[in-house]
Amino acid sequence: MLIAASGGLVGIMGEEGRALSKPVGDGFVASIWLENDGDTSLQDAAARRPGFTGRPGELRADLPGGQTLAVVTGRGNAARAEAACDTAHIVVTTATDPPRAGPCLMLDPEALGRTGTLALWPDGQGGWLPVSALGGARRAWSGRAAAD
């Protein structure tokens, strides 16, 4: 699973290739993900692949190990992200003020601001191994302080 630093785009790998959570927006990120997969499809085609269910702004995906992902975007997303946390294991949201406590892993702009684009890999034990795009690097464009 790949999660854009904005929280607005999520990609999950399936039998037909990477399914994307939306057909437009975060286009540069989507094109890089697909290119790195060796996939020549456009973002809108990847968004039509099996993997996500629901309606725009409130998508779900089944994950390995019987876990569930919710992608919550759009108006009123903080309340919807909080509700999704009751039934999903991982919630990715663009809400700037989602709840901080709950049974799920909440990935919002604040959390993703610390990690940048994030990859989550199943750890084989029902959990997830996060790999940050920032990898501890301090870059002028990452919003982190410059190295001394």
NORCORNOR-V46033 format. One record per backbone hydrogen bond with DSSP energy under -0.5 kcal/mol. CO is the residue of the C=O (numbers start at 1). NH is the residue of the N-H. Records with the same first field share a line. If there is no record, write none. Layout:
CO=NH ; NH
This chain:
1=120
2=11
3=118
4=7
9=4
10=21
11=2
12=19
14=17
17=14
19=12
26=30
27=31
28=32
29=33
30=34
31=35
32=36
33=37
34=39
35=38
42=46
43=47
44=48
45=48
46=20 ; 49
49=52
53=60
55=58
57=73
58=55
59=71
60=53
61=69
63=66 ; 67
64=67
67=63
68=89 ; 90
69=61
70=72 ; 92
71=59 ; 73
72=94
74=77
76=80
77=81
78=82
79=83
80=84
81=85
82=86
83=86
84=87 ; 88
89=105
90=70
91=107
92=72
95=109
104=106
105=91 ; 107
106=108
107=93
108=112
109=113
110=114
111=114 ; 115
112=116
115=133 ; 134
117=133
118=3
119=131
121=129
127=123
128=130
129=121
131=119
134=137
137=139
139=142 ; 144
140=143
